[in-house]
Amino acid sequence: MRNPNFLVDLPALARISDLERELPYKKTWIWLAVRQGRFPAPIRLGRGCTVWTRSSVEAWLAARVVAATEGQP
């Protein structure tokens, strides 16, 4: 949905606390998976403000579901 206060549509963003609440993982696992390249990389907006685009997390989750249903790890 377009916000009339912005010139462009901004992507939906999630902070680490949002991910912990919505996914079955804690922040320790999420950061480890980011470092290992197994979870989408975050975007650093500024000091102490790191976010993920919801679309990247949703795509990662969809790929995990497909892999699980195909019997792959």
N, C-alpha and C positions, 0 to 999 in steps of 0.2 A: 504494500500500500504506500502510495506516495505521500510524503510529508511536505506540506506547502511551505514549511520554513527552511527547506534545504533546496539547493539547485539540482542536486542529484539524489537518486535513491541510495540510501546507505544499506549495506548488508546487515543482516541480523548477526549480532555478536554475542559471545558467551564468555564469561570469566571462569576461572578454575572452580570457583564455588558453585557456579551453575552446572558445570560438567559433573562435579561430584554428586550433586543432587539428582541429575538426570541420567547418569550412567552408573553401571554397577562397579565403578572403579574409584579408588581414592587418588588424591593428587600425587602421592608418591609414585604410584604406578603410571599415571598419565605422564609425568615428567620423565620417568625412565623410558617409557615407550617413545616419547618425542626424541630423546637423545639417541635412541636406537633406530629411529626412522620407522617405527611401527605405528605411530599416531601422527595426525596432521600437525605441522609446525604452527606455533602461535604467531600472532602479530603483536609486536611491542609498540603500544601507542605512546608511551612515555614512561617516566620513572614510576615503577610500582603499578603500571597498568598494562597487563598482558591479556590479550583476548584471542579467541578462535572464531573464525566465521562459522556460523551454524551450518552453512552449506558444506563446508569441508568435513565437519564432524559427521553430518548426516551421510555424506558419500562414503566415508570410512566405515560407518556402521552398516550401511547397505552392502558394502563389499564383504564385510565379515559375515553377514547373514547369508549371502550367496555362497561364500566359501564353505560355510558350515552345512548348508543344505546339499552341497555337492560332495560332501565328505572330505573336504580338504582342511588342513589346519589353518 
